[in-house]
Amino acid sequence: MAAIAKVTAKGQTNIPREIRETLHVKPGDLITWEKSADGVVQIRNFADAGKGAAS
């Protein structure tokens, strides 16, 4: 699944609905941004980050 979101001048972005639903992210939840050595970035729901959840 791919989605596009714009980054504001303040570095903020909205998480597209399909991604929020896939990650089970609700207002107030924390998310993690994980960058691998090869430059791939994964976004995870912080509550699931330690459980091996796919991004």
Phi and psi restraints in degrees (value plus and minus 20) as a CYANA .aco file:
   2 ALA   PHI    -145.5  -105.5
   2 ALA   PSI     128.1   168.1
   3 ALA   PHI    -166.5  -126.5
   3 ALA   PSI     134.4   174.4
   4 ILE   PHI    -136.7   -96.7
   4 ILE   PSI     117.5   157.5
   5 ALA   PHI    -161.8  -121.8
   5 ALA   PSI     125.2   165.2
   6 LYS   PHI    -108.3   -68.3
   6 LYS   PSI     123.0   163.0
   7 VAL   PHI    -117.9   -77.9
   7 VAL   PSI     110.9   150.9
   8 THR   PHI    -100.5   -60.5
   8 THR   PSI     152.8   192.8
   9 ALA   PHI     -80.2   -40.2
   9 ALA   PSI     -45.7    -5.7
  10 LYS   PHI    -106.6   -66.6
  10 LYS   PSI     -18.0    22.0
  11 GLY   PHI      62.6   102.6
  11 GLY   PSI      -5.6    34.4
  12 GLN   PHI    -115.5   -75.5
  12 GLN   PSI     136.1   176.1
  13 THR   PHI    -168.2  -128.2
  13 THR   PSI     142.6   182.6
  14 ASN   PHI    -118.2   -78.2
  14 ASN   PSI     124.6   164.6
  15 ILE   PHI    -109.2   -69.2
  15 ILE   PSI     100.7   140.7
  16 PRO   PHI     -76.0   -36.0
  16 PRO   PSI     127.3   167.3
  17 ARG   PHI     -71.6   -31.6
  17 ARG   PSI     -65.3   -25.3
  18 GLU   PHI     -81.1   -41.1
  18 GLU   PSI     -57.6   -17.6
  19 ILE   PHI     -91.0   -51.0
  19 ILE   PSI     -64.6   -24.6
  20 ARG   PHI     -76.9   -36.9
  20 ARG   PSI     -63.5   -23.5
  21 GLU   PHI     -86.4   -46.4
  21 GLU   PSI     -61.4   -21.4
  22 THR   PHI     -82.9   -42.9
  22 THR   PSI     -60.0   -20.0
  23 LEU   PHI    -106.8   -66.8
  23 LEU   PSI     -24.8    15.2
  24 HIS   PHI      36.7    76.7
  24 HIS   PSI      23.2    63.2
  25 VAL   PHI    -112.6   -72.6
  25 VAL   PSI     110.7   150.7
  26 LYS   PHI    -139.5   -99.5
  26 LYS   PSI     141.9   181.9
  27 PRO   PHI     -72.9   -32.9
  27 PRO   PSI     113.4   153.4
  28 GLY   PHI      73.1   113.1
  28 GLY   PSI     -33.7     6.3
  29 ASP   PHI     -90.1   -50.1
  29 ASP   PSI     136.5   176.5
  30 LEU   PHI    -120.5   -80.5
  30 LEU   PSI     124.8   164.8
  31 ILE   PHI    -144.1  -104.1
  31 ILE   PSI     135.6   175.6
  32 THR   PHI    -133.7   -93.7
  32 THR   PSI     126.9   166.9
  33 TRP   PHI    -134.4   -94.4
  33 TRP   PSI      99.0   139.0
  34 GLU   PHI    -139.9   -99.9
  34 GLU   PSI     101.4   141.4
  35 LYS   PHI    -126.1   -86.1
  35 LYS   PSI     105.1   145.1
  36 SER   PHI    -105.5   -65.5
  36 SER   PSI     149.9   189.9
  37 ALA   PHI     -80.7   -40.7
  37 ALA   PSI     -48.9    -8.9
  38 ASP   PHI    -107.6   -67.6
  38 ASP   PSI     -12.7    27.3
  39 GLY   PHI      70.7   110.7
  39 GLY   PSI     -19.6    20.4
  40 VAL   PHI     -97.4   -57.4
  40 VAL   PSI     112.3   152.3
  41 VAL   PHI    -128.8   -88.8
  41 VAL   PSI     110.8   150.8
  42 GLN   PHI    -134.1   -94.1
  42 GLN   PSI     121.0   161.0
  43 ILE   PHI    -132.7   -92.7
  43 ILE   PSI     109.4   149.4
  44 ARG   PHI    -151.6  -111.6
  44 ARG   PSI     130.4   170.4
  45 ASN   PHI     -89.0   -49.0
  45 ASN   PSI     104.9   144.9
  46 PHE   PHI     -75.5   -35.5
  46 PHE   PSI     -56.2   -16.2
  47 ALA   PHI     -83.3   -43.3
  47 ALA   PSI     -47.7    -7.7
  48 ASP   PHI    -121.3   -81.3
  48 ASP   PSI     -24.7    15.3
  49 ALA   PHI     -78.4   -38.4
  49 ALA   PSI     -56.1   -16.1
  50 GLY   PHI    -107.5   -67.5
  50 GLY   PSI     -19.2    20.8
  51 LYS   PHI    -122.2   -82.2
  51 LYS   PSI     -13.0    27.0
  52 GLY   PHI      55.1    95.1
  52 GLY   PSI       3.1    43.1
  53 ALA   PHI     -88.1   -48.1
  53 ALA   PSI     119.6   159.6
  54 ALA   PHI     -97.0   -57.0
  54 ALA   PSI     129.8   169.8
